[in-house]
Amino acid sequence: MKTIRVLLVAAALVAALPGGASAQRRDRGPDSLGADWRAQSDQARGGVQSGQLVPLSRVIDMIARRVPGRVLDAGLEGSNYRVRWAAADGRRIDFIVDARTGQILSGG
């Protein structure tokens, strides 16, 4: 019972802070993925499900066969995927890939 009371008091104190817990989240700065990352993910998922876009996983596999390394960041930009890649030899490569065809347009 005492533990529950302590938890309730702590929750009330956090809620009483100016802006509540959400103020702490805003103070950390912008989201590193960009403000619209969720909308881009939803758009890409819908495109893949409808058969209009190549799955990003297939694009990443194709790049990995071409240039050994690992993905740093990837996302849909307009009608293209942008894949930031850390090559095994230490280079950072930005690949631009047509999201509809899977063709690498630039990079590598």
N, C-alpha and C positions, 0 to 999 in steps of 0.2 A: 504494500500500500504506500509506504514511504517512497519507494522507487518511482511509482507512478506519479506521485505528487511532484517529485523533483523533475521528472520529464515534462510534465505539464507546465511547470514554472519556467523551465528552460525554453520551451516552445513559445510561451507567451512573451518572454523577453526578446527572442529573435523576431517575432512578429511585430513587436513594438518599435523596433529600430526603424529609422526613416527609410521607407521603401521596402521594408521587410527583407527577406532573403534574396529577392530578385535584385536589390541594389548591389549586393556583393557581386553577383554575376555580371552586371553591367559595368562595374568598375574594373573588371579584368581586361577590358578592351574588346575589339572586334573579334569575332569568331575566325580562327585561322583558316577555316575552310571557305570563308566568304559567306555573306549574309543569305545568299540564295542557293546554298548547296543542297538543301532539302528539296527545293523545287526542281533543281537540275536532276537529282537522283530519281525523283518521281517521273520526270519527263523521259529519262533514259529507260527506266523500268517499263514504262508504258510502251515506248517505241520497240523495245525488245519483245515484249509480250504480243504486240500486234504484228511482229515480223518485219517492221520497217527499219529497225536498227540491229546491227551486229552486237552480240553481247560483249561487254567490255572485257570479260574474262577471256574470250577468244582473242581479242586484240592484244591483251597482255601476254598470252601464251605465244602469239606470233612474234611479238617484239622480243620475248625471252629467247626464242629460237634464233633470232637474227643477231641479238646483242646480249650476251650473258650479263646478268645483273639482277636488279630488283626494282620494283615500282616504288616511287616516292609519293606520288600523288597522281590522281587521274580523275577526269570529269568531262562532262559534256559541255562544249562551248559552241553554241549555234548548232550546226549540222555536223560538227566534228568532235572527236574525242581529243583531248590533250592529255598526254601521258608523260609525266616527268619521271625519268629513269636514271638510276644510279648504275652505271656500267661497272663490270667487275674490275676494269682497269682504272677506276677512279673518276672517269668523266661523268658529268651530268648532261643528259640529253633530253631535250623536249621533243617528243614525237607529236605530230599532228596527223590524225587518222580519220579518214572519211567514215563517219558512223554508219552510213547506209551500206557501204560496200566493204569496209574493212581495209581499204587500200591506204598504205602509208603515204601521206602527202609530203611530209618533211621530217627530218631528223634521222639520226643514225648514219 
